[in-house]
Amino acid sequence: MNDTAAKASIGKRAAHELKEFLIIATYFYVCFTALAYLKAAILEAEGVVFAPFGFAAVKALICAKFLSIGYVFHLGERSFVFLALLIVLTVLEELIVGYLHHRAFADSIAEIGGGTLHQAIATSIILLLILIPFFAFRSLAEVVGARVLFRLFFEPRRKLDVAPAKAHREGA
């Protein structure tokens, strides 16, 4: 393969991976923004001002990158495997952030998932609930094709004329 073809192939692959990354990040952003909005609404009802929408964007980009790393290492398409990967990489992320902010190891670990064991468990469950449909639709796209799946969800359907089928059955 000549040098120009190799560069074109690398360029196509990079463009495809960037597109996949943006789709994943957008999906996470929508999910995390909805959760942040819910949390903000609940806290506002209690008199606490909370608007973590920038956090939702950053977390979406980080999780999308973590998922991309999982694909590079061929971890498969299992929600639980990627949930474990996201948890491990989130712990690592918190430890690095804590180190950069000169926090103790124990303080960094305490920040994971909101600060309490119950919040960490709830965060993990929500993340699993976000991953399950993501991988379900991804697997379905592999079976029926991405274009067909897109058309099923986003293009208007034509009404089927059921009268000829009924007339055909009556005639038989």
N, C-alpha and C positions, 0 to 999 in steps of 0.2 A: 504494500500500500504506500502510495507516495505521501509526501509531507503535507500537501494541500488537502488531500482526502482525510488524513489523520486529524488535521486541525478542524476540518468541517465536522468530522464525527465527534470530536471532543466538544465542539461548539454546540452541536445538536443535543448531545447528552447533557451538557451544562444547562442549556435552555430548558430541556425536559425536567431536569431535577429542580431548577428554579421554579418552574410552573407548579410542580408537585409540592414544593415547599410552601409556595404562596397559597395553594389550595388548603393545605393542612393548617397553616397559620390563620387563614381566614376562618376556617371551621372552628378552631380553638378560640379565636377572638370573639366570634359570635356567642359561643357557649360561655366563655369566661365573663364577657360583658353582661350577659343575661344574669349570671350568678352575682356579679358585682352590683348590678342594679337592684336585684332582690335584697342583697345584704344592706345596701344603702337605704332602701325603702324601710326595711325593718328597723335599722338603727335610727333613721329619721323619726320614726314613730315614737322612739324612746328619747328623742331630743339630742341625738348624736349626729353630727355632720360627718359624712363619710362618702367620698367620691373617688374610688380606686380605679377609674376607667383607664388611666395610663398604665396602671399595674396590669390590667387585663391584657393590654396590647403587648407589653413586655413579656408577660408570662406565656402568651400565645406564641410569640416568636421563639422563646426558649423551648417550650414543649415541642413545637414543630421541628426545631433543630434536633432535639433529643430523639424524636421519632425518625428523623432522617438518619441519624447515627445508627439507630436500630436496623434500618433497612440496609445500610452499608455492611453491617455485620450479619445480614441474612437471618434475623431472629424469627422470621416467619410472620404470619398474620394473626397472631393470637392476642386478644385483648389483655389477658392476664400477664403474658410475657412482657408486653409493652407497658403495662401498669407497673410491673416490678422495675423495669428499666427507668420509667419516669420517676418512680419513688427514689431509686438509688441515685439517679443523676440530680434530683432535686435536693437530696441530702448533701451531695457533693457541692452543689451550687451554694447552698446555705453555709456550708463550712468555708468555702472560698470567700463569700461575701463577709462572713464573720471575721475571717482572718484579715481581710482588707480593711475592715472597720475596727480592728484590734479588740474583737470580742473573744471571750473565752469559748472553748470548744463546747462546753455544756450550754452556754447561752445561745450559741448558734443552733445547736440541736433542738433547743426549746422553741425556736422560732418556726420550726417546720410544721406546716399544716395549720397554723393559727396559734400555736402555743400550748395547747392542751392535747392530751391523748385522744379525747373525744373529737376534737376538731380535726386532728390528723386522720382519724378513722373516717370521719364524714367526708373529708377532702378526698381520700383514696376511693371511697365508694362513688362519689360524684365523678371523679376522673374515670373510673371504670365505666360508669353509665354514659360518659361522653365517648369513650373508646369503642364500646360495643357497636353502636350504629355506624361509627366511622368505618370499622373493619367489615361490618356486614355489607355496607354499600360498596366498599372497595372490592370485596369478594364477588358480590353480585355483578359489578362492572366487568370483572374478569370473565364471568360466565356468559353474560348477555352482550357485553361490549359497552364501552363507556358512552358511545353516541346513543345507543338504544336506551340505556339507563337515563341519560340526560333527557331524551325525548319523552320517556315515560313520566318524568316528574315536571317538566317545564314546557311542554308543547301541548296545545289543546288537542283533545281527542275527537275523532269523528264519531258521530253516532252511527251505530251499526243498524242496518235495516234488518230487523228480525222477522218481518212479515214473510219474506220468501222462505226462510227456514221453516216457519210454522206451516205455510202452505205446502211445502215439500213433504213435511211429516204427515199432514192430513191426506195427501195424495197417495202415500205409500201404504 
